Amino acid sequence: MGESINSFSSQQSRSFGAHCQTTSVPIPISSHFLPNAPSHRHQIPPSSSFIAPPRRRLLAADVPRSCYSLPRRSRLLLGHAPRFLSLASSSFHQSPVHRLCSSVPLFFCHLPRFKPYGSSNFHSKLHCQRPHLVRAMVSDSNTSRKQVEIEYDPEGRINKLADEVDKDAPFSRLTLFSPCKINIFLRITNKREDGYHDLASLFHVISLGDIIKFSLSPSKTTDRLSTNVSGVPLDDRNLIIKALNLYRKKTGSDKFFWIHLDKRVPTGAGLGGGSSNAATALWAANQFSGCLATEEELQEWSSEIGSDIPFFFSQGAAYCSGRGEIVQNIAPPLSLDIPMVLIKPQEACSTAEVYKRLRLDQTSNVDPLTLLENIKRNGISQDVCINDLEIPAFEVLPSLKRLKQRIIAASRGEHDAVFMSGSGSTIVGVGSADPPQFVYDDDEYKDVFLSEAYFLTREANEWYQEPSSSPAASPCVSETV
């Protein structure tokens, strides 16, 4: 049986479907019913059907492989637990439980509210949450009540099935960190005949990122993707699925996967979160297949589905040109322990709209190679962090310009540079991880995304590792996606 690489620890006992954790369901039941309990049990299909979007109702049919058929006279009483549990849904009416207790009086319980990012101690809460319990009481008129514990563990179910898919595979499960990036400078140098723009940019990976879990699927036709946030496509519009399809096309691999994306990087942020997910998926598929492709081949292939994806096959710092697909790996030009703060307003910038408003006569005329040499020689400063997309982005989102100006004014020199990453809408302050006080005080910024971060690199032939001391990514008041 294949072993687990970076698989789920006890500190990470969350359900495969969302931040919602693995749930144990203790059900008191007359003990003499258990030995001969019928074998049919209601199962959750290993697919996106168990994704838990915000305020999703947990149905009785969601208790998989653990719903013993109970005697007709059994009485099901649901006791206290957080979050609403509805047994009156159409799904429940079709389940074995409904057939056994259709006339039973019920008490409803409440399961924990789903949160995409969590509170200020995001990482600690994410990894250390205890499973919630749904307590139920079943009795028969002829017997006293006794308890039996039933475990609701779709993650464990998926892991067990993954182990049986290919026993000759080096492993059956893999959990990888999918970091995002910032553009320390971004020059637009030309508009091409194909409609794209040539750019020259210093890209650098940072410590904020998503977590992606891959498990081998018995399917030979379909990948199954789930995520912890709403609004993320789960079909072949998603770059993860595109990357897996691309890998199979290039190598002839027949492996398909269950994938869970634990999304921490906000979308529409200019941080390359989707591109990083695609690169991570290519890396994972290659590991499952015994490394049929080299890193150079993965990097070359990835440009077919996204211009920023090849960068993530660098060692973490690169000078990128062309559409972004020409990647020159460089030694980190800045110390990896320099702190930074990322501030993203709730509004996102449309990359297409930003480029539509771009006018080359308004861009900088500084040679990008000169910027690179200045950073290597003198470190980071405001005058070298040029982003030619700031002007059109500020036209699309005027409040973004005001945010940058206020951060510069409020930092009083704490930040060596304040600039927009990519096409927006994230503003980066390098030199201090402390956001200005107005972000907390002003209602205008109550929904901003805040994250502390550091520069990050990787070793050759190894993927990026999430720093154990990586700061928490957290919205200051409420969540954004």
GUGU-856068 format. One record per residue (C-alpha): residue number from 1; residue in one letter; x, y, z. Coordinates in steps of 0.1 Angstrom, whole numbers, plus 5000, padded with zeros to 4 digits. Layout:
N
NUM / A / X / Y / Z
...
***
This chain:
481
1 / M / 5000 / 5000 / 5000
2 / G / 5014 / 5034 / 4991
3 / E / 5026 / 5055 / 5019
4 / S / 5015 / 5091 / 5026
5 / I / 5039 / 5119 / 5019
6 / N / 5032 / 5151 / 5040
7 / S / 4999 / 5136 / 5047
8 / F / 4974 / 5148 / 5073
9 / S / 4987 / 5150 / 5108
10 / S / 4967 / 5151 / 5139
11 / Q / 4972 / 5189 / 5140
12 / Q / 4956 / 5191 / 5106
13 / S / 4925 / 5169 / 5111
14 / R / 4902 / 5189 / 5089
15 / S / 4878 / 5174 / 5065
16 / F / 4889 / 5170 / 5029
17 / G / 4859 / 5191 / 5020
18 / A / 4866 / 5224 / 5037
19 / H / 4879 / 5241 / 5068
20 / C / 4851 / 5221 / 5084
21 / Q / 4868 / 5195 / 5104
22 / T / 4865 / 5157 / 5106
23 / T / 4834 / 5151 / 5127
24 / S / 4829 / 5123 / 5151
25 / V / 4792 / 5114 / 5156
26 / P / 4785 / 5095 / 5189
27 / I / 4751 / 5079 / 5186
28 / P / 4736 / 5061 / 5216
29 / I / 4719 / 5029 / 5203
30 / S / 4706 / 4997 / 5218
31 / S / 4737 / 4976 / 5218
32 / H / 4720 / 4944 / 5207
33 / F / 4711 / 4960 / 5174
34 / L / 4747 / 4965 / 5164
35 / P / 4760 / 4930 / 5157
36 / N / 4733 / 4923 / 5131
37 / A / 4730 / 4958 / 5118
38 / P / 4722 / 4959 / 5081
39 / S / 4752 / 4966 / 5059
40 / H / 4738 / 4994 / 5037
41 / R / 4751 / 5028 / 5046
42 / H / 4747 / 5061 / 5030
43 / Q / 4779 / 5073 / 5014
44 / I / 4792 / 5107 / 5002
45 / P / 4806 / 5104 / 4967
46 / P / 4843 / 5114 / 4966
47 / S / 4836 / 5145 / 4946
48 / S / 4830 / 5182 / 4949
49 / S / 4796 / 5174 / 4963
50 / F / 4810 / 5176 / 4998
51 / I / 4824 / 5211 / 4995
52 / A / 4812 / 5232 / 5023
53 / P / 4804 / 5267 / 5011
54 / P / 4795 / 5294 / 5036
55 / R / 4764 / 5285 / 5057
56 / R / 4760 / 5251 / 5040
57 / R / 4735 / 5229 / 5057
58 / L / 4749 / 5196 / 5069
59 / L / 4724 / 5170 / 5059
60 / A / 4717 / 5137 / 5076
61 / A / 4727 / 5121 / 5043
62 / D / 4761 / 5136 / 5049
63 / V / 4769 / 5111 / 5076
64 / P / 4786 / 5085 / 5054
65 / R / 4792 / 5048 / 5059
66 / S / 4781 / 5051 / 5094
67 / C / 4743 / 5052 / 5093
68 / Y / 4733 / 5019 / 5107
69 / S / 4697 / 5011 / 5098
70 / L / 4678 / 5014 / 5130
71 / P / 4646 / 4995 / 5141
72 / R / 4614 / 5012 / 5130
73 / R / 4604 / 5021 / 5165
74 / S / 4638 / 5037 / 5172
75 / R / 4636 / 5073 / 5182
76 / L / 4663 / 5097 / 5169
77 / L / 4669 / 5128 / 5191
78 / L / 4696 / 5152 / 5180
79 / G / 4712 / 5169 / 5209
80 / H / 4734 / 5200 / 5210
81 / A / 4762 / 5209 / 5186
82 / P / 4770 / 5241 / 5167
83 / R / 4755 / 5248 / 5133
84 / F / 4721 / 5239 / 5117
85 / L / 4715 / 5202 / 5109
86 / S / 4685 / 5197 / 5087
87 / L / 4669 / 5163 / 5084
88 / A / 4639 / 5177 / 5065
89 / S / 4657 / 5181 / 5032
90 / S / 4650 / 5163 / 4999
91 / S / 4684 / 5145 / 5003
92 / F / 4674 / 5132 / 5037
93 / H / 4640 / 5120 / 5025
94 / Q / 4658 / 5097 / 5001
95 / S / 4683 / 5084 / 5027
96 / P / 4681 / 5052 / 5048
97 / V / 4678 / 5072 / 5080
98 / H / 4646 / 5089 / 5068
99 / R / 4630 / 5055 / 5060
100 / L / 4637 / 5045 / 5096
101 / C / 4626 / 5076 / 5114
102 / S / 4603 / 5095 / 5092
103 / S / 4578 / 5101 / 5120
104 / V / 4604 / 5109 / 5146
105 / P / 4604 / 5142 / 5166
106 / L / 4637 / 5160 / 5160
107 / F / 4658 / 5186 / 5178
108 / F / 4680 / 5206 / 5155
109 / C / 4716 / 5215 / 5161
110 / H / 4741 / 5241 / 5148
111 / L / 4775 / 5234 / 5133
112 / P / 4803 / 5259 / 5133
113 / R / 4800 / 5288 / 5108
114 / F / 4824 / 5283 / 5079
115 / K / 4851 / 5309 / 5075
116 / P / 4874 / 5310 / 5045
117 / Y / 4904 / 5326 / 5063
118 / G / 4897 / 5326 / 5100
119 / S / 4907 / 5351 / 5126
120 / S / 4940 / 5368 / 5134
121 / N / 4957 / 5336 / 5146
122 / F / 4947 / 5320 / 5114
123 / H / 4973 / 5292 / 5111
124 / S / 4971 / 5281 / 5147
125 / K / 4933 / 5278 / 5145
126 / L / 4934 / 5262 / 5110
127 / H / 4957 / 5234 / 5121
128 / C / 4946 / 5228 / 5157
129 / Q / 4908 / 5228 / 5156
130 / R / 4893 / 5199 / 5173
131 / P / 4866 / 5179 / 5156
132 / H / 4831 / 5190 / 5164
133 / L / 4807 / 5163 / 5177
134 / V / 4771 / 5158 / 5167
135 / R / 4754 / 5140 / 5196
136 / A / 4723 / 5119 / 5190
137 / M / 4702 / 5097 / 5211
138 / V / 4685 / 5065 / 5199
139 / S / 4664 / 5042 / 5220
140 / D / 4640 / 5013 / 5217
141 / S / 4610 / 5008 / 5239
142 / N / 4624 / 4975 / 5251
143 / T / 4660 / 4985 / 5260
144 / S / 4679 / 5012 / 5277
145 / R / 4700 / 5037 / 5258
146 / K / 4737 / 5031 / 5252
147 / Q / 4762 / 5050 / 5232
148 / V / 4783 / 5040 / 5202
149 / E / 4807 / 5063 / 5185
150 / I / 4804 / 5068 / 5147
151 / E / 4831 / 5087 / 5129
152 / Y / 4823 / 5111 / 5100
153 / D / 4856 / 5112 / 5082
154 / P / 4855 / 5118 / 5044
155 / E / 4892 / 5126 / 5045
156 / G / 4900 / 5092 / 5059
157 / R / 4876 / 5076 / 5034
158 / I / 4894 / 5093 / 5005
159 / N / 4928 / 5084 / 5018
160 / K / 4918 / 5047 / 5022
161 / L / 4905 / 5046 / 4986
162 / A / 4936 / 5064 / 4973
163 / D / 4958 / 5037 / 4989
164 / E / 4940 / 5010 / 4969
165 / V / 4942 / 5028 / 4935
166 / D / 4978 / 5019 / 4926
167 / K / 4997 / 4999 / 4951
168 / D / 5028 / 5001 / 4929
169 / A / 5028 / 5039 / 4931
170 / P / 5055 / 5055 / 4953
171 / F / 5028 / 5071 / 4974
172 / S / 4991 / 5077 / 4971
173 / R / 4987 / 5111 / 4988
174 / L / 5006 / 5144 / 4987
175 / T / 5001 / 5177 / 5004
176 / L / 5020 / 5207 / 4989
177 / F / 5024 / 5244 / 4997
178 / S / 5014 / 5267 / 4968
179 / P / 5030 / 5301 / 4975
180 / C / 5022 / 5333 / 4958
181 / K / 5045 / 5360 / 4944
182 / I / 5050 / 5397 / 4943
183 / N / 5065 / 5419 / 4915
184 / I / 5092 / 5440 / 4931
185 / F / 5092 / 5460 / 4899
186 / L / 5072 / 5456 / 4867
187 / R / 5080 / 5474 / 4835
188 / I / 5059 / 5472 / 4804
189 / T / 5082 / 5475 / 4774
190 / N / 5062 / 5469 / 4743
191 / K / 5028 / 5459 / 4728
192 / R / 5031 / 5429 / 4706
193 / E / 5013 / 5421 / 4673
194 / D / 4995 / 5393 / 4690
195 / G / 4979 / 5417 / 4714
196 / Y / 5000 / 5408 / 4744
197 / H / 5025 / 5431 / 4761
198 / D / 5062 / 5425 / 4767
199 / L / 5072 / 5430 / 4802
200 / A / 5103 / 5429 / 4823
201 / S / 5099 / 5422 / 4860
202 / L / 5116 / 5410 / 4891
203 / F / 5094 / 5382 / 4905
204 / H / 5099 / 5368 / 4940
205 / V / 5080 / 5341 / 4958
206 / I / 5067 / 5349 / 4993
207 / S / 5056 / 5329 / 5023
208 / L / 5018 / 5334 / 5019
209 / G / 5003 / 5306 / 5000
210 / D / 4975 / 5280 / 4996
211 / I / 4976 / 5243 / 5007
212 / I / 4967 / 5217 / 4981
213 / K / 4960 / 5181 / 4989
214 / F / 4963 / 5155 / 4961
215 / S / 4950 / 5119 / 4964
216 / L / 4950 / 5092 / 4937
217 / S / 4915 / 5087 / 4923
218 / P / 4902 / 5053 / 4910
219 / S / 4886 / 5073 / 4882
220 / K / 4903 / 5070 / 4848
221 / T / 4883 / 5099 / 4833
222 / T / 4879 / 5127 / 4857
223 / D / 4897 / 5148 / 4884
224 / R / 4876 / 5159 / 4913
225 / L / 4884 / 5193 / 4928
226 / S / 4870 / 5208 / 4960
227 / T / 4879 / 5240 / 4979
228 / N / 4871 / 5258 / 5011
229 / V / 4858 / 5290 / 4995
230 / S / 4830 / 5299 / 4972
231 / G / 4834 / 5314 / 4937
232 / V / 4863 / 5293 / 4926
233 / P / 4856 / 5272 / 4895
234 / L / 4859 / 5235 / 4901
235 / D / 4859 / 5223 / 4864
236 / D / 4884 / 5226 / 4836
237 / R / 4882 / 5264 / 4839
238 / N / 4904 / 5260 / 4870
239 / L / 4942 / 5262 / 4863
240 / I / 4947 / 5231 / 4885
241 / I / 4926 / 5210 / 4863
242 / K / 4941 / 5225 / 4832
243 / A / 4976 / 5217 / 4845
244 / L / 4967 / 5181 / 4852
245 / N / 4951 / 5177 / 4818
246 / L / 4983 / 5192 / 4803
247 / Y / 5005 / 5168 / 4821
248 / R / 4985 / 5138 / 4810
249 / K / 4986 / 5151 / 4774
250 / K / 5024 / 5156 / 4775
251 / T / 5034 / 5124 / 4792
252 / G / 5006 / 5099 / 4785
253 / S / 5000 / 5094 / 4823
254 / D / 4967 / 5079 / 4832
255 / K / 4965 / 5091 / 4867
256 / F / 4936 / 5111 / 4879
257 / F / 4932 / 5128 / 4913
258 / W / 4910 / 5141 / 4941
259 / I / 4923 / 5175 / 4949
260 / H / 4914 / 5198 / 4978
261 / L / 4924 / 5234 / 4975
262 / D / 4927 / 5252 / 5009
263 / K / 4926 / 5287 / 4996
264 / R / 4944 / 5314 / 5016
265 / V / 4955 / 5337 / 4988
266 / P / 4928 / 5361 / 4978
267 / T / 4918 / 5362 / 4941
268 / G / 4921 / 5393 / 4919
269 / A / 4951 / 5403 / 4941
270 / G / 4980 / 5404 / 4916
271 / L / 4997 / 5377 / 4936
272 / G / 4996 / 5349 / 4911
273 / G / 4977 / 5325 / 4933
274 / G / 4961 / 5307 / 4905
275 / S / 4993 / 5304 / 4885
276 / S / 5011 / 5290 / 4916
277 / N / 4983 / 5264 / 4920
278 / A / 4988 / 5253 / 4884
279 / A / 5026 / 5249 / 4889
280 / T / 5020 / 5230 / 4921
281 / A / 4996 / 5207 / 4903
282 / L / 5022 / 5200 / 4876
283 / W / 5048 / 5192 / 4902
284 / A / 5025 / 5169 / 4921
285 / A / 5014 / 5150 / 4889
286 / N / 5050 / 5145 / 4880
287 / Q / 5058 / 5131 / 4915
288 / F / 5029 / 5107 / 4914
289 / S / 5041 / 5094 / 4880
290 / G / 5077 / 5089 / 4891
291 / C / 5091 / 5121 / 4876
292 / L / 5085 / 5114 / 4839
293 / A / 5094 / 5150 / 4831
294 / T / 5123 / 5173 / 4841
295 / E / 5117 / 5206 / 4858
296 / E / 5127 / 5224 / 4826
297 / E / 5100 / 5205 / 4807
298 / L / 5074 / 5213 / 4833
299 / Q / 5084 / 5250 / 4831
300 / E / 5082 / 5250 / 4793
301 / W / 5049 / 5232 / 4791
302 / S / 5033 / 5254 / 4817
303 / S / 5035 / 5285 / 4795
304 / E / 5008 / 5269 / 4773
305 / I / 4982 / 5276 / 4800
306 / G / 4995 / 5308 / 4817
307 / S / 5022 / 5334 / 4814
308 / D / 5031 / 5336 / 4851
309 / I / 5032 / 5298 / 4857
310 / P / 5068 / 5291 / 4845
311 / F / 5082 / 5315 / 4871
312 / F / 5072 / 5291 / 4899
313 / F / 5097 / 5266 / 4886
314 / S / 5125 / 5290 / 4893
315 / Q / 5142 / 5288 / 4927
316 / G / 5120 / 5316 / 4940
317 / A / 5136 / 5348 / 4925
318 / A / 5137 / 5355 / 4888
319 / Y / 5140 / 5382 / 4862
320 / C / 5111 / 5375 / 4838
321 / S / 5105 / 5389 / 4803
322 / G / 5084 / 5383 / 4772
323 / R / 5049 / 5377 / 4784
324 / G / 5064 / 5365 / 4816
325 / E / 5073 / 5330 / 4803
326 / I / 5110 / 5338 / 4798
327 / V / 5124 / 5331 / 4832
328 / Q / 5160 / 5339 / 4842
329 / N / 5167 / 5323 / 4876
330 / I / 5187 / 5347 / 4898
331 / A / 5201 / 5345 / 4933
332 / P / 5178 / 5362 / 4958
333 / P / 5187 / 5399 / 4956
334 / L / 5172 / 5407 / 4990
335 / S / 5175 / 5391 / 5025
336 / L / 5149 / 5365 / 5031
337 / D / 5141 / 5378 / 5065
338 / I / 5129 / 5412 / 5054
339 / P / 5093 / 5415 / 5066
340 / M / 5065 / 5429 / 5045
341 / V / 5027 / 5435 / 5049
342 / L / 5002 / 5428 / 5022
343 / I / 4970 / 5449 / 5021
344 / K / 4943 / 5441 / 4997
345 / P / 4910 / 5459 / 4996
346 / Q / 4878 / 5439 / 4990
347 / E / 4876 / 5451 / 4954
348 / A / 4896 / 5433 / 4928
349 / C / 4913 / 5446 / 4897
350 / S / 4904 / 5430 / 4864
351 / T / 4937 / 5423 / 4846
352 / A / 4920 / 5427 / 4812
353 / E / 4906 / 5461 / 4822
354 / V / 4939 / 5473 / 4835
355 / Y / 4958 / 5464 / 4804
356 / K / 4930 / 5479 / 4783
357 / R / 4936 / 5513 / 4800
358 / L / 4974 / 5510 / 4797
359 / R / 4991 / 5537 / 4776
360 / L / 5028 / 5531 / 4768
361 / D / 5035 / 5568 / 4767
362 / Q / 5027 / 5569 / 4805
363 / T / 5050 / 5542 / 4815
364 / S / 5085 / 5546 / 4829
365 / N / 5115 / 5548 / 4807
366 / V / 5140 / 5534 / 4832
367 / D / 5159 / 5503 / 4819
368 / P / 5146 / 5473 / 4839
369 / L / 5181 / 5458 / 4840
370 / T / 5193 / 5490 / 4857
371 / L / 5165 / 5485 / 4883
372 / L / 5177 / 5450 / 4889
373 / E / 5213 / 5460 / 4893
374 / N / 5204 / 5488 / 4917
375 / I / 5183 / 5464 / 4939
376 / K / 5212 / 5439 / 4939
377 / R / 5237 / 5466 / 4949
378 / N / 5217 / 5488 / 4972
379 / G / 5186 / 5469 / 4983
380 / I / 5150 / 5479 / 4980
381 / S / 5138 / 5515 / 4979
382 / Q / 5108 / 5534 / 4967
383 / D / 5125 / 5546 / 4935
384 / V / 5133 / 5511 / 4922
385 / C / 5098 / 5496 / 4929
386 / I / 5083 / 5508 / 4896
387 / N / 5050 / 5492 / 4884
388 / D / 5038 / 5505 / 4850
389 / L / 5004 / 5490 / 4857
390 / E / 4997 / 5512 / 4887
391 / I / 4984 / 5542 / 4867
392 / P / 4958 / 5522 / 4848
393 / A / 4949 / 5501 / 4879
394 / F / 4943 / 5533 / 4898
395 / E / 4920 / 5545 / 4871
396 / V / 4901 / 5512 / 4874
397 / L / 4901 / 5515 / 4912
398 / P / 4907 / 5550 / 4924
399 / S / 4905 / 5540 / 4960
400 / L / 4936 / 5519 / 4955
401 / K / 4957 / 5549 / 4948
402 / R / 4944 / 5566 / 4979
403 / L / 4953 / 5535 / 4999
404 / K / 4989 / 5534 / 4987
405 / Q / 4993 / 5571 / 4994
406 / R / 4979 / 5567 / 5029
407 / I / 5002 / 5538 / 5037
408 / I / 5032 / 5558 / 5026
409 / A / 5022 / 5588 / 5047
410 / A / 5013 / 5567 / 5078
411 / S / 5044 / 5545 / 5077
412 / R / 5068 / 5574 / 5086
413 / G / 5097 / 5556 / 5070
414 / E / 5090 / 5522 / 5085
415 / H / 5085 / 5508 / 5050
416 / D / 5114 / 5509 / 5026
417 / A / 5090 / 5507 / 4997
418 / V / 5053 / 5507 / 4991
419 / F / 5040 / 5495 / 4957
420 / M / 5013 / 5475 / 4939
421 / S / 5019 / 5439 / 4930
422 / G / 5011 / 5427 / 4895
423 / S / 4979 / 5442 / 4881
424 / G / 4965 / 5448 / 4916
425 / S / 4948 / 5451 / 4939
426 / T / 4973 / 5442 / 4966
427 / I / 4995 / 5470 / 4980
428 / V / 5028 / 5457 / 4994
429 / G / 5048 / 5475 / 5022
430 / V / 5083 / 5461 / 5024
431 / G / 5105 / 5466 / 5055
432 / S / 5078 / 5462 / 5082
433 / A / 5050 / 5437 / 5088
434 / D / 5029 / 5462 / 5107
435 / P / 5000 / 5477 / 5089
436 / P / 4992 / 5513 / 5096
437 / Q / 4967 / 5520 / 5123
438 / F / 4941 / 5536 / 5099
439 / V / 4935 / 5502 / 5084
440 / Y / 4920 / 5491 / 5117
441 / D / 4903 / 5524 / 5126
442 / D / 4886 / 5534 / 5093
443 / D / 4853 / 5517 / 5083
444 / E / 4864 / 5520 / 5047
445 / Y / 4890 / 5493 / 5053
446 / K / 4870 / 5470 / 5076
447 / D / 4870 / 5443 / 5049
448 / V / 4906 / 5445 / 5037
449 / F / 4928 / 5414 / 5036
450 / L / 4959 / 5416 / 5056
451 / S / 4989 / 5393 / 5057
452 / E / 5024 / 5394 / 5070
453 / A / 5049 / 5377 / 5047
454 / Y / 5086 / 5371 / 5039
455 / F / 5106 / 5362 / 5008
456 / L / 5108 / 5325 / 5001
457 / T / 5130 / 5303 / 4979
458 / R / 5133 / 5265 / 4973
459 / E / 5161 / 5240 / 4966
460 / A / 5165 / 5224 / 4932
461 / N / 5143 / 5193 / 4927
462 / E / 5123 / 5202 / 4958
463 / W / 5091 / 5221 / 4961
464 / Y / 5084 / 5251 / 4982
465 / Q / 5080 / 5245 / 5019
466 / E / 5056 / 5264 / 5041
467 / P / 5077 / 5282 / 5067
468 / S / 5069 / 5268 / 5102
469 / S / 5071 / 5304 / 5115
470 / S / 5051 / 5318 / 5086
471 / P / 5029 / 5346 / 5099
472 / A / 4991 / 5343 / 5099
473 / A / 4971 / 5355 / 5069
474 / S / 4941 / 5372 / 5082
475 / P / 4915 / 5398 / 5073
476 / C / 4914 / 5425 / 5100
477 / V / 4877 / 5422 / 5105
478 / S / 4859 / 5401 / 5080
479 / E / 4868 / 5377 / 5052
480 / T / 4874 / 5384 / 5016
481 / V / 4880 / 5360 / 4987
***
